[in-house]
Amino acid sequence: MKIPFLEIDKINQLYEPQLTNAVTDVLHSNQIVLGQNVQKFEHDFAKYCGTKYCIGVGSGLDALLITIAAYKQLGFFDDDDEIIVPSNTYFASVLGVTKNNLVPVFVEPDEFTFNINPDLIEEKITHRTKAILVVHLYGQTAQMNKILETAQKFNLKIIEDGAQAHGVVYQDKKVGNLGDACAFSFYPTKNLGAIGEAGAITTNDNKLAQTIKTFRNYGKDVSGEVVFDGFNSRLDEIQASILNVKLKYLDLNNQKRLRIANRYLKEIINEKIILPQNNGDKSHNWHLFVVKCLKRDELQNYLLQNGIQTVVHYSVLPIKMKIFEKYFDLDYEITEKIQNEVLSLPLNIALNDVQIDYIIKIVNEF
Ligand SMILES: *Cc1c(COP(=O)(O)O)cnc(C)c1O
């Protein structure tokens, strides 16, 4: 049996008639940029997250870039100010900071949840620290209570990177509504994925929302005047039409993922493999199912020989990248340990029970 890590075509084919109709509607529309599909998606996704505003942009990275740029424009951040970032994350999170001429200050993760260790944040705070960038890695929420407490104590903004955590709930609130602003990606492989590039920002802050809207549209305000130099990063109407179809299935699909994750958690029994920790069914959307193994490379090869494709998230971490080198201030031991041990097993809504049975059997025989 051959099981690819992810078959995006199979997932999209589940919705083919609806997606085709959605795209055809755009083809027949006279408003191809910032039209009714974008409007509908922004309205519905804000409602879904429980926020007042959602602004659609071109990608997840743009969502981060524009959020931070908007805070600079509003006078909250300045060049060379510091933002706390997790050392264990996809590097795009960090680019959002550095491309705005701010300084990322890396904080190590908790070894078991993979997310930023809230107890290590305070010692990194200086008079230049302005925000904490929280990444809900692999789809599991970070420990927000402690992080919110720290943010309040030092008057810091909390920017969520929700790129992997669509629909995840933390103590009755959804990701997107746990801080001051949240950057989402709808890259095709995410739990809510477009068929190309797309992203969005959610917030309850009216001023921030208006500034972001101006930023994504060249810096043009509602009257049409260009008030600062912005970007062209408007959510595409075709991508919005796709997202409008898929948003309806997000909760159901997260449920399907949970069902598979629960099977793995229960049925993978192998002392060489450490299963991911999970703080409750709603706090994780299982964007990735990441196990740890001291013989990770051996495990990966073995699985591949048995037809199961796996991925290391992430084979290149920001703390290993030359472009960020000047920001490193310590050894990131836990991050490196994690990086050497992690392996993501296939987990997606296109997997059937026979494939899941097979994955469990093969993993247990390692
Ligand atoms: C995917 C991802 C991004 C970047 O999103 P793009 O849409 O690819 O630009 C940022 N942060 C995290 C955590 C991601 O997983």
The ligand as an SDF file (V2000), in Angstrom:
LIG
                    3D

 15 15  0  0  0  0  0  0  0  0999 V2000
    1.6180   28.4420    6.5340 C   0  0  0  0  0  0  0  0  0  0  0  0
    2.1270   29.2600    7.6440 C   0  0  0  0  0  0  0  0  0  0  0  0
    2.4530   30.6170    7.4760 C   0  0  0  0  0  0  0  0  0  0  0  0
    2.5230   31.2800    6.1280 C   0  0  0  0  0  0  0  0  0  0  0  0
    1.3620   31.2980    5.4070 O   0  0  0  0  0  0  0  0  0  0  0  0
    1.4330   31.5180    3.8310 P   0  0  0  0  0  0  0  0  0  0  0  0
    0.0040   31.6330    3.4430 O   0  0  0  0  0  0  0  0  0  0  0  0
    2.1060   30.3290    3.2400 O   0  0  0  0  0  0  0  0  0  0  0  0
    2.1920   32.7810    3.5790 O   0  0  0  0  0  0  0  0  0  0  0  0
    2.8050   31.3520    8.5820 C   0  0  0  0  0  0  0  0  0  0  0  0
    2.8690   30.7850    9.8070 N   0  0  0  0  0  0  0  0  0  0  0  0
    2.5970   29.4860   10.0000 C   0  0  0  0  0  0  0  0  0  0  0  0
    2.6620   28.9300   11.3820 C   0  0  0  0  0  0  0  0  0  0  0  0
    2.2320   28.6760    8.9310 C   0  0  0  0  0  0  0  0  0  0  0  0
    1.9770   27.3830    9.1460 O   0  0  0  0  0  0  0  0  0  0  0  0
  1  2  1  0
  2  3  1  0
  2 14  2  0
  3  4  1  0
  3 10  2  0
  4  5  1  0
  5  6  1  0
  6  7  2  0
  6  8  1  0
  6  9  1  0
 10 11  1  0
 11 12  2  0
 12 13  1  0
 12 14  1  0
 14 15  1  0
M  END
$$$$
